[in-house]
């Protein structure tokens, strides 16, 4: 039996519907080990402090104080993460030394301080890269030369954590490769975020939606912010309408800072969109599985690689239309023949690919079956996460 400590700044709500990566690992590891997860008491999604009262689980949940922030890109956010990292280190120094620490990146301050703590105390240190910082911020604040200067200290901090890791996990090979550039000797384990297919299938079966037989539904699930180009989808649907075709009903599941803008834009373009807001995971599974096509409209130069929605789209067994430029995901779409890659920010190409799938039910079924095979091979946590669990237990 090991004493395992998981540190993750960004966690979900630890409810029965929590489908997060860290929740899954905590439950799996707590069967034969003592497990504690340290997380922030501030919710990045709602921009408010969390209620510390959560469902009772066979592992310990420790909320560490974080001041909080209101804007995703702001000095206040960097300060908030800095304070959280310092508070995590203070807690570690009071706690008994664990056998292994599994630490998510980002944020940056906590992993940097924790990696140094592990090195001094001979504690096995495993990182799990969820996103590339400061690379993601550089794309949002892209000023030649100035951006490099501003983010150089953050790059140094990230590299420190990468260098001290005994094992480098990550949600994609893209992210793991980045860390390996400064730590080639560490064991590397790229594991997609994925989902538990058994849970997805149960949720989908219990929450499927009834609809007219002649309707085609196009589904999107995820955040509604600048990284996701919902406007290009609305433009493509408007093009189909002007061409005399019946465009699919656009089902948008999620919320974010641009939600109102996207709603107003859909109204201006006279496109049939249903904005559901943020749904519990079980309801999202049912609605997504009721769709005919999934859309993955990620903005030009966005830093995302393999993300949550990719696993859910594949699990739903429906073809995907993709505008994301990340080669790792584009290769998945083409290698499994589970949809179409489109030119980024090109509504005419998007409309053309949509029309191919709208007009050919057999092709939708074939590509949907291929997507489901991809889910089984690449996204089913019941076997893909075994490599993470084994690395922690070594």
N, C-alpha and C positions, 0 to 999 in steps of 0.2 A: 504493500500500500504506500502510495506517495502522497506528499503534501504538494498539491498543484495550485499555483496562483495564476489566474488569468487577468490581465490588465487591458481594458478596452474603454477608451474615451467615449466612443459612440456605440451605445447599445439601444436595443428596443425597450419594451416596457415590462418584460419578464412575465407577461400574462400567458394564459393557456394557448393563445393564438400567436405567441411570439415565434416567428420562424427564422430568427436571426442565426447567423453562424455561431456566435458565442454561446447562445442558449443551447444549441444542439450539442456543442462540445461539452458544456458544463454537465448536461444530463448524461451524456455517454460516459464521461470520465468519472462521474460521482458514483457509479455502480460499485467500483472497487477502490476508490481513492477519496482522500479528503480534498475537496475542491472549494476554492473561494474565487469569486470574481469581483474585481475592483472596477468601478465605473464612475462616471460623473453624475452629480445630482442635477445637472442642467441638460435639458433636451434641446439638441440642435434643431430638431424638426419644428417644435412648437415655440422655441425661443422663450421657454419658461422653465422654472425649476420643477423637478419631478416630485411626485408623491412617493415617499419612501416605503409606503405600505404596498407590498406586492404579494402575489400568490406564494404560498409556502412551497419551497423546493428542497431537495436533498443536498443542496450546496449553499454556501454562504454568499450573500450579496452585500457588498459594502459600497455605499455611496460616499464619494469624496467630494468635498465642497469645491465648486467652480463659480466664479463671479457671474459669468454669462455675458451675452452680447446680443445685439439685434440685427446686425448685418453680417452676411457671410464673409465678405471681404472688408475687413476693417482692422485698425490698430487695436480696438477693444477686444476683438476675437483673439488676436495673437497674445494679448495680455492675459485674457481669460485662460487660454491653454497653458500659458507659462505658470500661472498661479496653481492651476490644477496639477501640473507636473510636480511642482514643489511640494504640494500637499500630499501627493502620492508617495513621494520619497520619505516625508516625515512619518507617514503611516507605516511604511516598510521597516523603518528603523525601530519602531515599537513592536513590530510583529516578530514571531518566531521565523527564522529563516526557512523558506520553502525548499523543496528539492528541485523544483523547476519553475521558471516563470515564462509564461507564454504571453507575449505583449503585442498588441495591435498597433500598427502605424498607418495613418496618423491618429492623434496629433504628434508633435515632434519633441516637445520638452520632456514629457514623461518617459518615452522610450530612451531618450539620451541619458537621463539621470538613472533610470532603472538598469540600463546596460552597464553603466559604470559601477553601480551597486553590485550587480551580479559578478562582474569581473573581480572586484575586491573580495567578494565572499565565496568565490568558486561555486556559483549557482548556475546551472544550465539555463541558457538564455535563448529563447526561440522567438523570432519576430514573425508577424503575419501582416504583409503589406496589403492594405485595403485600397489605397490610393497613393499616387505619387505626389508628394509635397517636397519642394515648392513648385514642381513643374506645373501642377494644376493652376496655381495662382499666377504663374508667369503668363499663361495663356489668357487669363482674365485681365491681367494688367501688363499688356505687352507693349512696352516702350523700349525701343532699341537702346542698348548700353545701360540705360537707367535701371531696367528690370534686372539685369545681371548683377548690378551693384547692390540693389536693394535686397535681392534674395540670396546673395552669396552666403551670408551667415546661416540662413535656414538650410541651404544645401550642405554646409559643413556639419550642422547638427544631425541631419538625416544620415550622412555618410558615417558619422560616429556610431550610430545605432546599427547600421548595416555591418560595419567592420567588426563589431564586438559580438555579433550573433553566432551561436553554435549551429543553428539551423535557420534557413531563410524560407519561410512559407510566403505565399502570396496568392491573390485571387486570380492571377493570370500569369502566364509565362513571361509576358511583357514586363510586369512589375518585378518578378524574380530576377530576370536578366539585368534589370537596372541595378539591383543591389549586388549582384554577383560581380559587377564591374569593379567594386571596391573590396569584395570579399570572396575571391574565387575558391577558397578552401572550404567554405561552409557547405554543408549539405543543403540542397535546394529542393523544395517541394511545391510546385505550382498546383493549386487545387481550386477549381472554380467555386464561387459562392454556392451555387446549386440550390437544391431543395430535396426534401425526402419525398420521393415519388408516391409512396404509399399514402402519405398525408395529403399530398396534392390531389391524388385521385379520389380520396374519400371526400375532401372538401368540394371538389368539382361535382361529384355525383350528388351531393346533398344540396348544392346551391345553383344548379343549372337554371337558366332562364328560358321561359317560353317565348316564342316569337313567330311571326308569319313565315311561311315556308319560302316565299319569294324574296325575303330580305337577305342582304349580305351585310355582315357586321365586321367592321375594322376596329381592332382593339389596341389600346395603348395603356400601359400601367407604369407608374413611376412618378418622379418629381416633375413639377411644372416650373422650371427655372430656365435660365439662359443657356444651359448646356443642352437643352432638348428643343429641337426645332419643330414645334407643333405647327407653326405658321406655314411651313412648306407642305405639310400634309393637307392643311385646309386649302391652300392654293391648288394643290393637285386635284382635290375633290371638286373644287370650283371649275377647273378645266374640264373634268369629265362631264360635269353638268352642262357646260357651254357647248360641248361636243354632241349633246343630245343623248348622253348615256345616263343611266340611273346610278349615281355614286353610292357606295356603301354608307351605312350609318356609322358614324365615328364615335366610338365609346372611349372616353378619356377617364381613366381611373387614377386618381392622385390629386395632390394639391401642391401649392408652391407660390412663390412671390409673383409669378407671371400668370396665375390662373385667371384673374379678372381680365387681363389683356387678351389672353387666348379666347376667352368667352366672347368678348366684344368683337374680336377679329372674325370669329366664326359667324356672328350675326351679320357683320358688314358684308361678308362674302356669301351670305345666304346658304350656308352649309349646315346640314343636319348633324349636330354634335350633341352628345349627352355627356355632361361633366358630372361625374358621380361624387367628386371629392375623395378624400382618403377613405378606403374601405378596410374593414377587418380582413385579415389574410384569407380566411375561409370563404368569404363572400367574393373577394377578388378572384380566387381560383375558379369559382362557379361561373362568374361573368366572363372571364377570359376564355374558359373552355367552351363557352357558348358562342364565341366569335368564330368567324371563318378565316380571318387573316390577322396577323399581328404586325404592328409597325414599330420600327426601331429608329426614330428620327433624331440622331445626335448631331449637334452643331459642328461646323467646320473647326478643325484643330482642337476639339475637346480631348481631355486627357484620359477619359474612360477607356477601359479595355473590356474585360469580361465582367458583367454586372448582374445584379439580381434578376432583372427582367429577362435576360437571355435564358436563364434556366427555367423560368416560369413559362415563357413562350414555347420553349421546346417541350416542356412537360404537358402543355395543353394540346400538343399534337396538331398544330396549325402552321401553315407556311408563314414566313416572315419576310417583310419588305424592309431592307436595311439601307440606311444612308451613312452609317458610321464608317469612319475611315480607318479604324484600327485594323491592322492586317490580320491579327489573330482571330478576331470575330468574323471578318470577311471570309477568311479561309474556311472557317467552320460552316458558314452558310453555303459556300460553293462546294466544299468537299462532301458534305452530306446531301447536297442538292435539296435543301429544305426551304428554298425561297429565292429571292433576288437581291443582289447588291445594286444600289443605284448611285448615280452621281450625287454628291453632296450638294444640298441647296438647289437642286434642279427639279422643280415641280412637274415639268413636262416628262422627264424620264420616270419620275415617280408615278405619274398618271398612266404612262404607258405600261409599266410593270403591273400596276394595280389592275388595269383592264385585262391583261393576260389572265390573271387569276380569277377575276370576276366572271370572265367568259368561259372558263374551263373548270368545271366542278371536279372532273377526274384528276386534273393536275393538282388542284387544291388537296384532294385526298392523298395523292401520291406524295406530294411534298410534305404534307402533314404527318404521314407515316414516317417519312425520313427524319422529320424533326423529333418525333417521339423516340426514334432509335438514337439520335444524338443525346437526348435527355437521359436515356438508359446508360449510354456509354460514358458521358462526360459530366452529367449534372446530378446524378443520384447520390445523395450524401451517404446512404447506407453502405456504399462501398468506396466512394471517392474520398471520404473523410478518414478512412482507416489509416491512410498514410500519415495524416496529421496526428492521429491518436497514437500511432506506433512511435512517431518521433518524440512525442511528449513522454511516452513510457520507457524509452530506451534508457 
